[in-house]
Amino acid sequence: MDVKPGYHMNKSHWNTIILDRNMQEDDIFEMVHRSFELTKPLTETEASQWNEANL
């Protein structure tokens, strides 16, 4: 397995994963899950809390 910054998108938020047979399926799913959690839209409550903490 090889993980590199995403050449096609914002390199801070995207990865390019070169898969090979050495990578466990669970590891792939964990990376996808983490990516989703980092980029999913905030709920109205989360957005309000974030705004209050950062303004």
ABEGO torsion letter per residue (X at the ends): XBBBBBAABBAAABBBBBBBAABBAAAAAAAAAAAAAAABBBBAAAAAAAAAAAX
